[in-house]
Amino acid sequence: SQQGEEDPQALSIQEGENATMNCSYKTSINNLQWYRQNSGRGLVHLILIRSNEREKHSGRLRVTLDTSKKSSSLLITASRAADTASYFCATDRRAGNMLTFGGGTRLMVKP
Amino acid sequence: SAVISQKPSRDICQRGTSLTIQCQVDSQVTMMFWYRQQPGQSLTLIATANQGSEATYESGFVIDKFPISRPNLTFSTLTVSNMSPEDSSIYLCSARQGSYEQYFGPGTRLTVT
């Protein structure tokens, strides 16, 4: 069963704009990971944030985690057409346990 | 990071037949998993592949339909048995070392006719 729910399900923006995707989950977690999937291909790992962290950055990506609200957000700044993909959050409830995925956000960046 | 390869990358199979998907990781990992992604959907965990013992299946998945092997710390196979069109999906192998990042293979796109 899915642990997380993502919002919005689909997002369409212009190149250069920022894209924000949100993820909510139900139970306490050990960490939360974000992935990108291009058109039915494999998943690319973007970033991992641990339960004791509140914010992480990686290039144009910024991830926040609010464990009190059981939610996370992924911000992509200065988006590019190549960012067009589906983005998934995934959580694990115990260290080393398997990941449970949210429903995903389909992002389209128009050139 | 772990690099994961899968074979085959895609296949078209007839109903009633079986397909075995291979997964190879470029380093030893503690955990290996198999996921299914149905068209337009998110990923659903099928099972955790345990080295040297029976896989641990999630609710809704059974060993007779999805037998899994993991003979060592870098290799696993998933068989989709007695296939029906409802089994048409992308099957993804995944690996993880401890509580670190979890990585995925490129997936196997299966179409059952």
Contacts between the chains, C-beta under 8 A, distances in Angstrom:
chain1	res1	chain2	res2	distance
A	1	B	59	7.8
A	2	B	42	6.4
A	30	B	99	6.2
A	31	B	99	6.7
A	33	B	101	6.6
A	33	B	102	6.5
A	35	B	104	7.5
A	40	B	90	6.2
A	40	B	107	7.5
A	40	B	109	6.8
A	41	B	106	6.2
A	41	B	107	6.5
A	42	B	92	6.5
A	42	B	104	5.0
A	42	B	105	5.7
A	42	B	106	3.9
A	42	B	107	4.9
A	43	B	43	7.6
A	43	B	92	7.0
A	43	B	104	4.1
A	44	B	104	8.0
A	45	B	1	7.5
A	45	B	101	5.3
A	45	B	102	7.2
A	45	B	103	5.9
A	45	B	104	7.6
A	48	B	100	7.4
A	48	B	101	5.1
A	88	B	42	6.4
A	88	B	43	7.1
A	90	B	43	7.9
A	90	B	102	7.5
A	92	B	99	7.8
A	95	B	98	7.0
A	95	B	99	3.8
A	96	B	30	6.7
A	96	B	31	6.3
A	96	B	96	6.9
A	96	B	98	5.2
A	96	B	99	5.1
A	98	B	31	7.1
A	98	B	33	5.3
A	98	B	45	5.6
A	98	B	48	5.8
A	98	B	96	7.9
A	98	B	102	8.0
A	99	B	33	7.9
A	99	B	45	7.7
A	99	B	94	7.7
A	99	B	102	5.4
A	100	B	45	7.1
A	101	B	42	4.8
A	101	B	43	4.5
A	101	B	44	7.7
A	102	B	42	6.5
A	103	B	41	8.0
A	103	B	42	5.0
A	104	B	42	5.2
